[in-house]
Amino acid sequence: MRGGRVQLEGLHKSYGEVPAVRGVDLDVAPGEFFSLLGPSGCGKTTTLRMIAGFETPTSGSILIDAADVSRVPPNERPVNTVFQNYALFPFMSVEDNVAFGLRYQKVPKADARRKVAEALEMVRMGQYAQRRPGQLSGGQQQRVALARAIVLSPRVLLLDEPLGALDAKLRKTLQIELKSLQESLGITFIYVTHDQEEALTMSDRLAVMAGGLIEQVGTPAEVYDGPATAYVADFLGSANILDVEVVGPASEGRTSVRVGGTTVQCGNRPSDSGDVKLVVRPERLSLEAPAETVPSIPATVARVVYQGPTTDIIVRLATGEELVVRQPSERVAHPQPGEAVTVYCREDALRLLHPGALTHPGSVT
């Protein structure tokens, strides 16, 4: 199977007076695992449905391998879709479910049987060929849905939150399996999810969406470590986001701000004027003084939240604002509520970012 390049150019979709997608430009490389990530109502599923052909764009273009398919019917596009509910026929066997689409391609029976067997082996479901969907677990049904999609040899596979109905442990297992399957097939996957862990675990690149717009595109590491806006930082992973008073620029591109009644230097300067937020990841904060001199803020422990491998220490600043400090749970002792502490952080972990989607009025459906 070969991958397909997907290009979206100025893609818009409105339902009456309500805009759902408001000008999306994307270029997904052949064989790439690309995720559309965002909350409900951000436009990610509408975008996927337009690529599939289930929705017609209000304006803009959809190109697959340089061919404009914006007005091409779904059954004539080189794509296939895996839905969250799998949409398997309950009265058919696994084998017949996977073979269903081949009937409309008029594939000879011998070739169809071979293709079905190969697809089921790819997803490790060959031994269940004669069972019906009702006799399978949720994870097994998901694999059958994948086999039914890949048996048609699409250039692009679209996945609309296919793991959303599964329990947490099974989701983690299938995330790894799905990425491994994509790499072995070598075709383009476009994956819609609101789950940040799924996007980080599986994606080669991802787009964070909000209000029908794309906030940022990049690799998981690029977007997590270098969020373009406070919205992206907050949605992808957890982040402390604070209102701050900018005191003035400092040397070497840094900026001085007042936070918690204390003046500290941030490791960047905003690209332009306007409202800014101070953003710092909880794991980049520490309650232990490092060897080098770094910004420090006095605080008081408000709550301690155990989360298995990590423990969140929620501290309250002199101004009443709170910060989350994430520490490994294996530490011998954590500070207790009411205890005075000092929060330390490297300057390059303190970032001033514009709010981004946090300032977008309203939402879309």
N, C-alpha and C positions, 0 to 999 in steps of 0.2 A: 504494500500500500504506500502511496506517496502523499506527501503533505500538500496543503494548499495555502497560498498567501491570501489573507483577507484584509481588504482595505475599506474603511468607512470614511467617507468624505462629506463633511457638513451634514451629518444625518440628523434629521428632525422628525419628531412624531408628536402630533397633538390629537387629542380626543375632544372635538368641539373647541371650546375656548381653553381647555386645560392642556398645557404642554407636558409631555412625559419625557421626551428626549429633546434637548435644546442645542444641538450643534455638536455632535460627536465626531471627532477625527481620530482614527486609529489605523495602525499598520501592524498586523500580526504576521510574523514570519512563518514560512512553511515549516511544519514539524514542531511548532512551538506549543507549549502548554501555557495558555494565556487565561488569566482569571479576571472577571468583572466583579469587583468587590464593593459592597455598599449596603446600607440599611434598606428596609422595605420602603418602596416608593421612590428610590433614587433613579430608576430608569434602566437598571441592568437587565431585567427580564424582558422588557420591551425591546431593548437593543438586540438581545439574543433572538427574540421572535421575528424581528425584521431580517436578521441574517438567515434564519430558517425559512422565511417566506410566509410565515403565519400572519404577519402584519405588514402593511404597505407603508413605506415612509411618506411623510407629508412632503418632504423635500430631501435632497441629498442622494448619495450613491452608495451602493454596496458592490464591491468588486471582489471576485474570487479568481485568482490567477489572471488578473487583468481584464476579465470579462465582467461587464456590468450585469448583475442579476437582480437589480432592484425591482424589476417588474416580471421576473421569471417565476412561474408557479413553484411551490415547494417540492413537488415530485420531480421537477426537472433540474433542480439544483444539486451540485455534487456534495451535499451535506446530509447528515442524519442527526437526529435528536434523541437524547435520553432524558426522560422526564422524571420528576421527583416521585411520582406514583407508579413508575415503570410501565403502566398501561399494557400489561400482559393479558392475553386471552385466557381466562380461567378454565375454559372447557378444552383447551388444547394442551398437548404435551410440551415439554421444554423444547424438544426437537422441532415440533411443528411451529411453535412460536418463533423460533429463530429462522426457520425456513420461509416464514410468511411473505416477507418482502421479495424473496427470490422468485416467487410465482409470477409477480407482475413484471419481472425482468425477462421472463420466458427462458430461464436457465434450464438446460437439460437436467433430468432427474438425477442422473449419476453425478453430474457436476455439483448439483445442489446438495446432495447428500455429503459429498466431500467437503464443500465449503462450510456446511453446518457443523460437521464433525471437527474441522479445524478451528472454527470460531469457539466452539464449546471447550475444546482443549486449551485454547488461549486463556480462557477465564476459569479453567479447572472445574468445569461442570459436565464433562463428558459422561461420567457415571450416572448422571441424573437425567439423561436425555429423555427417558420415558415417563418421568414424573410430571405432575401438573403443578402449576404455580402454588396452589393451596397446600401442597406438600413440602414446600420449601421455606426456609427462613428468609428474613428480610434481606440479609446479605447475599444469599443465593439468588433471590429474585433480581437483585441489582445486577449480578453478574450475567444472568440470562438476558436482561435488558441491554447490557453492553454487547453481548454476543450478537443479539438481533440487529444492533446498529452497525457493528463492524463487519458483519457478514456481507453487507452490500458494498464494501470497499469505498466508503466515502473519502473525499479528500479532506473534509473538515467534519469533526464530530462536535456537536453542541451538547452541553450537559447543564441542565437546569436544576441545580441543587439536588443531585441524585442521592446524596448521603443524608439528607435532612431528616428522614424518618427513622434513622437507625440510632441505636444506643451509642453512647460516647466511646466505649471500648472498641466496638465494631467499626465505628467511623475512623478511628485512628489506624486500625489495621487496613481498611480498604483505601485510605488515602495513599498509603505506601504502595499497595497493589495497583491502584489506578495509575499512579505516576509511572510505575514499572511497565505497565501494559502500554501506556502511551509511548514510552521510549522504544519499546520493542516494535510497535506498529509503525512509528515514524510519521504519523499523520498529525495534523493540527487539531488540538483540543481547545475549545473556548468554553470556559467553565464559569457558571454564575453561582455566586455564594454570598451570604452575609457573614459567614464564619471566617474570622481572620486567621485562625489556625490552619484551616484547609488551604487558604490562599498562600500562606507562608510556606506550608509543607510541600505543596505540589507544583506551584507556578514557576515557570522560567521568568515570566514577567507578569505584572498585574496592573490594573487600572482601578483606582479608588474613585467611585462615583458619588455624587450628591446633587439632588435637585435637577436631575436630567443632564448634568454636566460632568466632565472628567476633571477631578482635582489634581491628580498626579498619575504618571505612568512610569514604571521602572521595575527593576528586579526587586524581590522581597527585601534584600539587604539594603538596597538604595532607598526604598520608600520607608523602611523601618528606621534606619539610621539617619536618613536625611529627609524627613518629611518637609513638604513644601509649605504646608499651612498647619495651623493648630488643629483644624478639623482632621486632617490626615493622621497627625500624631495621635489624636484621641481615638480614632476609629481603628487604626492598625496597631494593636497592642494597647497597653495602658500607659497613660501619661499624666503627669501633674501639669495642669494648665492654670496659670495665675495671671490676674491683672497686675500690672506693675507700672511704676512711674519711671519714665526714662529720665535720668539725671543729666546725662550727656555722654558724648562719645569719649572713648578712652584711646589709648595707644594701640597700634597694630590691628586696627579693624575691630576692636572690641567695643562694647557699649556698657556704660554704668547705669544700673537700675536700682530702685529701692524695692525690696521685697521683705515682708515681715519686719519692717522697721529697720532693716539693715541694708547698706549699700554694697552691692556685689558687681562684679564684672562678668558679662556674658561673652562667649567666644565668637559672636558674630554681630553684624550691624544690619538692621532691616534694609531691604533694597530700596524702599521709598518711605515717605512719611505716611502717617495714618495710624490707626489703632494697631497695637501689637500685644501679643501674649507671651509670657515667659513659659517655655515648655521644657520639661526635663523628665526622662524616664525614671520610674521608681528604682530600678536596679542600678542606676548611675549615682544614686545617693548613698551615703554611708553615715553611720553614727560613730565611726571610729576615725580618729585623726590620721590622715596619711602622712607619709614621710615628707612630701613636699608641701609648700604653702598653697592652699586652695581656698575658694570662698567658703565661709562658714556662717550659719544662721542659728541663733539660739531658739529653742523650742521646748515644748512640754509634751510628753507622750499622752495621747488621748485614748487610743485603743490599740490592741494587739490582735491580729487576725491570722490564725494558723491556716495554711493552705496546702499542707502536705510537704512537698519539697522546699517550699518557701514560706516565709512568714512576713506579713505586711505590718509594719509599725506606722500607725497613723499619728502624726505629730501636729500639734497646734502652734502656730506662730504667734508672736506678740500682737499682731493685728487681728487675730481670730481666724485667719485662713489656715487650711490644713494641707499637709503634704504626706504622700505615701512613700515610705522608705522600705524597699524590698530586700530582705536578707535571707540567706540559706537557713533552713530550719534546723540544721545540724549544729548550729552554734550552741554552746553550753547554756547560755542564758541570754534572754532578751530583756530590754528595759520594760518596766511595768507602768501602767497608767498613772499619771501624776508625776512621774519622774522627769527631772530636767535633763535635757540632752542638747547636743550640738549637731546640726546637720551639715555634712561636708559634701562638696561636689566640685569636680574639675570644671574649669571655665568652658571647655569645649563641649561639655554636656548641657550647659545652660544655653538655650537657643531662644532668640526672639523671633517669633513668627507672626505673620498676619493671620487673622481668624479663619479666612477662607469660608467654607460652607457654614460655619457657625453664624455668619451674618446674612446668609441667604434668606430672604423672606419666604415663609410658607414652605410647602412641599408639594410634590407631585404624586400621581398615582401610577 
